[in-house]
Amino acid sequence: MNSKPINVKPAKMCYEHIGGKLGQLLAITFAEKGWIAKKNPADKHFYITEIGLTEFGKLGIDLSEIKLEDF
């Protein structure tokens, strides 16, 4: 018998990105903390701020894997 853990929440992947509600919540939180920002509110893409570089580094995230063409 397969039993699913009761409090498990989905974390969807969309191609190579975190999608779904988790991805949305992460983006909102990172923007609120100032870790990511948009040059213009109408822009589709965010950029990583100086604060973000520091804070993502503290989490052990290797940002050197992000290339300029990813933007």
LINTAHU-V78356 format. One record per helix or strand of 2 or more residues. SS is the DSSP state (@ for helix, = for strand). FROM is the first residue (numbers start at 1). LEN is the number of residues. If there is no record, write none. Layout:
ss=[SS & SS]
from=[FROM & FROM]
len=[LEN & LEN]
This chain:
ss=[= & = & @ & = & = & @ & @ & @]
from=[13 & 17 & 20 & 36 & 47 & 50 & 63 & 68]
len=[2 & 2 & 14 & 2 & 2 & 9 & 3 & 3]
